[in-house]
């Protein structure tokens, strides 16, 4: 089996190749998906504002 000697070594090799291919396909599919939405950005700003208020009271 490709001169790898043992079935477990060959299995590990093929699983590594398969996982690499799957990672590339996943990256291509999700290449231009949106990042942070406006709602998430507003929520982060509210958290930061609340955190500043808490720090000021301490």
C-alpha positions in Angstrom: 0.0 0.0 0.0 2.1 2.8 -1.4 5.2 1.3 0.3 4.1 2.4 3.7 4.4 -1.0 5.3 1.6 -1.1 7.8 -2.1 -0.6 7.3 -2.2 1.8 10.3 0.5 4.0 8.8 -1.3 4.0 5.4 -4.6 4.8 7.2 -3.0 7.7 9.0 -1.5 9.0 5.8 -4.9 8.9 3.9 -6.7 10.5 6.9 -4.2 13.3 6.9 -4.7 13.9 3.1 -8.4 13.7 3.5 -8.5 16.2 6.4 -6.3 18.6 4.4 -8.7 18.5 1.5 -11.7 19.0 3.7 -10.0 22.0 5.4 -9.3 23.6 2.0 -12.9 23.0 0.8 -14.3 24.5 4.1 -12.0 27.5 3.6 -13.2 28.0 0.0 -16.9 27.7 1.0 -16.5 30.2 3.9 -14.1 32.6 2.3 -16.2 35.7 2.1 -18.8 35.1 4.8 -19.6 38.1 6.9 -17.7 39.0 9.9 -19.2 41.0 12.7 -22.8 42.2 12.2 -24.1 45.6 13.2 -26.1 44.0 16.0 -23.0 42.3 17.4 -21.0 45.6 17.1 -23.7 47.5 19.0 -23.8 44.8 21.7 -20.0 45.0 22.1 -20.3 48.8 22.4 -23.0 48.5 25.1 -20.8 46.0 27.0 -17.8 48.4 26.8 -20.0 51.3 28.0 -21.3 49.3 30.9 -17.8 48.1 31.8 -16.6 51.7 31.8 -19.4 52.7 34.1 -18.6 49.9 36.5 -14.9 50.8 36.6 -15.8 54.5 37.3 -17.9 53.5 40.3 -15.0 51.4 41.7 
